[in-house]
């Protein structure tokens, strides 16, 4: 990755129809998202994705508390999704929305039962001084590449 690159990309191929891939990525996000990748301060009960522009992506704790960490910016079933990344460099909620990046996920039909999913986490420089640490974190083997593998594994027989 180049130092001037303010995005991270990853791709995964899944052997399911495009509609199913989109539904599992969005409405079933909690089924494949790594349980260790949450910033809620209590044990996680559920991960919620509100499927519409203006919706939220948040973690619900066992005590009823919530941790809203993203906003749905574009929602185009079954081809495209964009959400904000409202997490700061300290891996806590970023309340200054001018310092948040965004994640675009595109779904491409590669046959009746095959879908290519491409994810771009972009505008990482919006996080301000030290933004390269965010790029390093989400681009690391434990970041988006690991989540892509987990997402792909959700369809394993």
C-alpha positions as CSV (number, residue, x, y, z in Angstrom):
1,X,0.0,0.0,0.0
2,X,1.3,3.5,-0.9
3,X,1.6,6.2,1.7
4,X,-0.6,8.5,-0.4
5,X,-3.3,5.9,-0.6
6,X,-6.2,6.9,1.6
7,X,-8.3,3.7,1.0
8,X,-8.2,0.0,1.7
9,X,-9.7,-2.6,-0.6
10,X,-10.6,-6.2,-0.3
11,X,-12.6,-8.7,-2.3
12,X,-14.3,-12.0,-1.6
13,X,-16.1,-14.5,-3.8
14,X,-19.1,-16.3,-2.4
15,X,-21.0,-19.2,-4.0
16,X,-24.6,-17.8,-3.4
17,X,-26.9,-15.6,-5.5
18,X,-26.3,-11.9,-5.3
19,X,-29.6,-11.3,-3.3
20,X,-28.5,-13.8,-0.6
21,X,-25.0,-12.3,-0.4
22,X,-26.4,-8.8,0.1
23,X,-28.9,-9.9,2.7
24,X,-26.4,-11.8,4.7
25,X,-23.9,-8.9,4.5
26,X,-26.5,-6.4,5.7
27,X,-29.3,-8.0,7.7
28,X,-27.1,-10.9,8.8
29,X,-24.1,-8.8,9.7
30,X,-24.0,-10.1,13.2
31,X,-23.7,-13.7,12.0
32,X,-20.3,-13.2,10.3
33,X,-18.7,-10.1,11.9
34,X,-15.9,-11.1,14.2
35,X,-17.1,-11.1,17.8
36,X,-13.8,-9.5,18.9
37,X,-14.4,-6.5,16.6
38,X,-16.9,-4.5,18.7
39,X,-16.3,-1.4,20.8
40,X,-19.4,-1.6,23.0
41,X,-18.4,-1.7,26.6
42,X,-20.7,-4.6,27.8
43,X,-21.1,-8.1,26.4
44,X,-22.7,-8.0,22.9
45,X,-26.3,-9.3,22.6
46,X,-26.8,-8.5,18.9
47,X,-25.5,-6.4,16.0
48,X,-28.2,-4.4,14.2
49,X,-28.3,-3.1,10.7
50,X,-31.1,-0.8,9.8
51,X,-31.7,-1.4,6.0
52,X,-32.4,2.0,4.6
53,X,-30.6,5.3,3.9
54,X,-30.3,7.1,7.2
55,X,-30.4,3.8,9.1
56,X,-27.8,3.0,11.7
57,X,-25.4,0.1,12.3
58,X,-25.0,-0.5,16.0
59,X,-24.2,-3.0,18.7
60,X,-26.8,-3.8,21.3
61,X,-25.5,-4.9,24.7
62,X,-27.0,-7.5,26.9
63,X,-27.9,-4.7,29.3
64,X,-29.9,-2.9,26.6
65,X,-27.2,-0.3,25.9
66,X,-26.3,0.6,22.4
67,X,-23.1,1.6,20.5
68,X,-24.0,3.3,17.2
69,X,-20.8,3.1,15.1
70,X,-22.1,3.7,11.5
71,X,-24.8,5.5,9.4
72,X,-26.2,4.0,6.2
73,X,-25.4,6.5,3.5
74,X,-26.5,4.5,0.4
75,X,-28.6,1.4,0.3
76,X,-29.2,-0.2,-3.1
77,X,-30.3,-3.9,-2.7
78,X,-28.7,-6.1,-4.0
79,X,-25.8,-4.2,-5.6
80,X,-24.4,-1.5,-3.4
81,X,-24.1,-0.3,0.2
82,X,-22.2,2.7,1.7
83,X,-21.9,3.3,5.4
84,X,-20.0,5.8,7.5
85,X,-17.2,4.6,9.8
86,X,-17.8,6.7,12.9
87,X,-14.9,5.2,14.8
88,X,-11.9,7.4,15.7
89,X,-8.2,6.8,15.8
90,X,-8.6,5.7,19.4
91,X,-11.1,3.0,18.4
92,X,-13.9,4.8,20.2
93,X,-17.0,6.5,18.7
94,X,-16.1,9.7,16.7
95,X,-18.7,12.4,17.3
96,X,-17.2,14.9,14.9
97,X,-18.7,13.5,11.6
98,X,-16.2,15.5,9.6
99,X,-13.6,13.1,10.9
100,X,-15.3,9.9,9.8
101,X,-14.5,7.8,6.7
102,X,-16.8,5.6,4.7
103,X,-17.1,2.0,3.5
104,X,-18.6,1.2,0.1
105,X,-19.5,-2.4,-0.6
106,X,-20.4,-3.5,-4.1
107,X,-22.0,-6.9,-5.1
108,X,-21.4,-8.3,-8.6
109,X,-23.2,-11.3,-10.0
110,X,-20.8,-13.8,-11.4
111,X,-23.4,-16.4,-12.3
112,X,-26.7,-17.6,-10.9
113,X,-25.1,-18.8,-7.7
114,X,-21.9,-16.8,-7.5
115,X,-21.3,-13.2,-6.2
116,X,-18.1,-11.1,-6.0
117,X,-18.1,-8.7,-3.1
118,X,-15.8,-5.7,-3.3
119,X,-15.2,-3.5,-0.3
120,X,-13.5,-0.1,-0.2
121,X,-12.9,1.7,3.0
122,X,-12.1,5.2,1.8
123,X,-11.4,8.8,2.8
124,X,-9.3,7.5,5.8
125,X,-7.4,10.8,5.8
126,X,-10.6,12.5,7.2
127,X,-9.7,11.0,10.5
128,X,-7.0,13.7,10.9
129,X,-3.4,13.6,12.0
130,X,-2.3,10.0,12.4
131,X,-5.0,8.7,10.0
132,X,-2.4,6.2,8.6
133,X,-2.8,4.2,11.8
134,X,-6.5,3.7,10.9
135,X,-5.5,2.6,7.4
136,X,-3.0,0.2,8.9
137,X,-5.6,-1.2,11.4
138,X,-8.5,-1.8,8.9
139,X,-6.1,-3.0,6.2
140,X,-4.2,-5.4,8.5
141,X,-4.7,-9.2,8.4
142,X,-7.1,-8.7,11.4
143,X,-9.1,-5.9,9.7
144,X,-11.2,-6.0,6.5
145,X,-9.4,-9.0,5.0
146,X,-10.3,-11.1,8.1
147,X,-13.9,-9.9,8.0
148,X,-14.1,-10.7,4.2
149,X,-12.8,-14.3,5.0
150,X,-15.4,-14.5,7.8
151,X,-18.1,-13.3,5.5
152,X,-17.1,-15.9,2.9
153,X,-17.1,-18.6,5.5
154,X,-20.7,-17.8,6.4
155,X,-21.7,-19.7,3.3
156,X,-19.5,-22.7,3.8
157,X,-21.4,-26.0,3.8
